[in-house]
Amino acid sequence: MNVLAVAPAFPFADYLIAGIFLFFVAATVAGALIAACAKRIIRGVSGLALCSIGIAGLYYYLNSPFLALMQILIYVGAVCVVIVFGVMLSEPDEPLSAREQRKPYPVFGLLLAAVVTAAIFAGVSRVGLDTAWPKAAAADAAWKVEALGESLLSTYSLAFELISLVLLVAILGALAIARGGRDKE
């Protein structure tokens, strides 16, 4: 008699999977909010890194470990590090005057942003819930390096080149930040 067939399944497996998914979603949203609302660029970069790690977790959850690894390597390991180097190479800003520090928040802009965000969220949620999504194909148990290299240079060559362009733009942005800080005298 097969022991695995008799043993009951883990009763809370569905809750555990949903909890892991919600953890990755929360990390992504929290990182995006930190990146968007941070006053200091280092905190914004930390939020970007957290958001990228959350997105990598969602990729892994969606049975795409290669995309998860590339998300961490490219965005956390390269883009965020290049931005941090750009900040480290730049000179500190001059302190703001008292009048520049007390700028009121535009209420109309915040309300408009909240309405647009709610509309986009409602639209994406409706598409996600109402669409009959096809089942994902089963992943191969063993990834071969040859197949990965062949797919990178044939099937995914455009994505591979676009990733290199993202890295180039990140390096140029970091250099622009660093150079802009040195011109102030």
N, C-alpha and C positions, 0 to 999 in steps of 0.2 A: 504494500500500500504506500502511496506517495505521501510523505509527511507534509510537504508544502501544500498539497491540495486540501488537507484536513485542517491545517493551522489557520485560524481566523486572520483576516487582514487587519492591519492597524486601523482601529476604529476612527481615529481622528486624522487620517491621512488627507482627506479633502480640506479640512480646516487648516492643517499645517501648510499645504500647498497654497491655499488662499492667503494665509498669513505671510508667507515668503513673498508672494506676488505683491501684496499690499505694502510690505516693507520696502521693496524695490521702487514701487510707485511713490511712496512717501519720501524716500531718499532723493528721487528725481525731482519731485516738486519742491522739496525743501532746498535742495541745491540750486534750483532755478530761481527761487525767491531770494535766497541769499545773494546769488550773483546779480540779480536785477536791482535789489534794494540796498546793496552795500555802498557805503560812502567811501571806503578805502578800497583801492584796487586789489590789494592782497586778499582781503576778505571776499571780494568778488571772484577772484581766481580760485579761492578755496571752495566757494559755492559752485563754480563751474566744474571743478574736479569732483565734488560730491554728486552733482547732477550726471556727469559722465559715468561715474561708477554705478549709479542707479540705472542708467540706460544700459550699461554692460550687463547688469544683473537681469534686466528684462530680456535682453538678447539671449542670455543663457537660459532663462526660463522658457523662451520660445524655441528651445532646442537648436540654437545656433552658437555653439561655443567659439567658433572661429571669429564671428563678428564681435562677440563679447571680448575676446582677447585683443582684437584690433582696436576696439573702442578704448580699452584701457591703455594699450601701448601708444596709440596716436594722440588721443585727446588728453588723457591724464599724464602720460609719460612724456609727451613731446610738446603739445600746445601749451599746457599749463606751465610746464617747466620753462619754456621759452619766454612766456609772459613774465614769470617771476624773475628770470635773468634780466629782461628788459627793465623791470622796475628796479632791480638792484643796481643796474648800471646808470640809471638816471639820478639826477641830483634831487634833493628834497625840494618841495614847493615852498614858496614864501607863505607866511601865515596870512589868512584872509582878514580883511578889515571887519570891524564889528557890523557894518551895514551889509556886507556880502554874506556874513554868517547867518543873518536873520531873514532869509527870504521865505515868504509864506508859500505853502503848497497850493498849487492851483486846484481848487475843488472841482471845477468843471472838467479838467483833464483827467482827474482820478475817476470821476463818475463815468466819463466816456470810455476810459480804459476798462473799467469794471463791466460795463454793458457789452463791449466788444468781446471781452474775454468770456463772459457768460454765454454769448451767442455762439462763439466758436466751440466752446465746451459742449453746449447742447447739440450742435450739429454733428460733431465728431462722436459724441455718445450715441446719438440716434443711429448714425451709420454703423457704429460698432455693434449695437444691440440688435438692429433690424436686419442685418446682412447674414445670409446663410454662408458662413465661411467653410471652405473645404478642409477636410482633415489633413493634418501635416503628415508627410511621408516619414516613415521610420528612418531614424538616423543609422548610418553604418557604425558598427561597433569599433572597427579599426580604421583609423585615418592613415593613409599612406602619404609620405612626404612627396613622392613622385606625383600622385594625383593632385595634391595641394598645389605644387609648383605648376603643373600643367593647367590647372583651372585658373590660377592667378595670371598666367601669361596668355590664356585664351578666353575663357568665359568671363572672367572678372578683370580683364585688363583695363577697361575704362574706369572702373571703381578704384583700381590700384593707382592709376595715374591721377585721378581726382584727389585721392588721399595725399599724394605728393604735392599737389597744388595747394591743398589746405595747409600742409606744413610750411610751404614756401610763403604763403600769405601770413602765417603766424610768425615766422622769422622776420619778415619785413615789418610787420606791426610792432614787434618787440624792438626792432632797430629804430623805428620811428619814435617810439616812446622814449627810448634811451637817448636818441639824438635830440629830441625836443627838450629834454631836461637839461642838456648841456648848453643850449643856446641862450638860456636866461642868465642875464648878468646885470 
